[in-house]
Amino acid sequence: MQAKLYVGNLESSVTEADLRTLFNQAGTVSAVDVIMDRDSGQSKGFAFVTMSTPAEAEKAIGMLNAFSIHNRELMVSLAGARDGRGGQPARPGASGGGRPRRHKPRGGNRRYSP
């Protein structure tokens, strides 16, 4: 089973090849995706690295979290699970269930009769 890692605080000149070489020290790298801005074509400063096994992913976190590359310290952690909408990672209780929120009147737009 593969494990996906989030790699943050990347300098814009770091390439997929740089990350693949670096993370190969911890084990077999299945995929590297440097996230690019679609308008400018520049790196957004983070990437996802997929390791072959969870054990290799844990080893990579231990070895490379706070590792300095291109004068920046990497932030390496397990990538969060996506909620299927393409948005932020899923959070417990974020489904909107439970009690609905009530609107609190704020006092604006009132009509007064003389």
N, C-alpha and C positions, 0 to 999 in steps of 0.2 A: 504494500500500500504506500502510495506516495504522500509526501507532506510538503505543503506550500509555505514558504517563508516570505515575510514582508521585509524589505531592506530599504531603510529610509536614510535621509540626510546625505544623499548622493550629490556629488559635484556634477555639473552638467556635462563634463567631458568623459565621465565614466561610461564605458560601452558594455554591451552584452558579453563580449569576449573577455573583458577585464573581470567581470563578475563570475563568469564560468570558470576562469583560471583560478580565481580566489576561492570559490566554493568547492572546487574539485579537491582541495586539500582536506575537506571534511568527508568526502564521499562522492558518489555518483550523482551528477547533476542531470536531471531529465529535461528541464526547460529553464530559460531565463527570459523575462519580459521586462525591459526597461520601459516605463510609461512615458510617452512623449505627448507634448501639447500638439493638438492637431492643427492649430493655426500657425504657430511659430516653428514647429518641428524640433524644438528644444526639449531636453529631458525635463520632466516635472520634479525630479529630485528623489524619485523612489522607484522601486522595481519589485518584482516577484520572482523568486527562485524556487523551483520545484526540485526537491531531493527525492531519491529513490525510496528511502525508508524513513519512518519517523525517528529511528535511532540516529541516522545520519543528519537529520534536521536538527535534533537536539545537540549533536556534536558541533554542527555549524554555528548554532546560537552561542554555545559556550566558547568556541574559538574566535568568532568574528564580531560578536556584539562589542561595540566600542573600539573596534579595530580601525586604525587610521589609513585611509586611502585618498590620495590627492588632497592631503591636508584637511580631511574631514573625518570625524568619527562616525562609523556606521551604526545604525540602530537596526538590529536584527531580532525578529520575533516571529512566532507562528502567525500566519495570516488568519484573520477572522473569517468565520463562515459567512457566506453571502445569503441574503434572505430571498433571492430569486427575482428581485425587482431591478437589479442593477444599481442599487443605491448603497447606502452605508451597510456595514456588517450588521447582522441580526443581533438584537439585544433582547434579553429576557423581558417579557411583559410589554414589548413594543408593538404588539399586534393591534392595539386599540381596544382590547376587550375591557370589561369592567364597567364602572359607572360612567355615563356620559358627562361631559363637563357642562356646567350651567353658565349661561350668560349672566354677568353681573351688570346691572344698569349703572351708568356712570354719571347720569345727570345732564347730559347734553341733549340738545334738540327738544327741549320741553316747551310746551305752549302755556302761556300765562294769560288768564282773562282778567281784565280790569275790574 
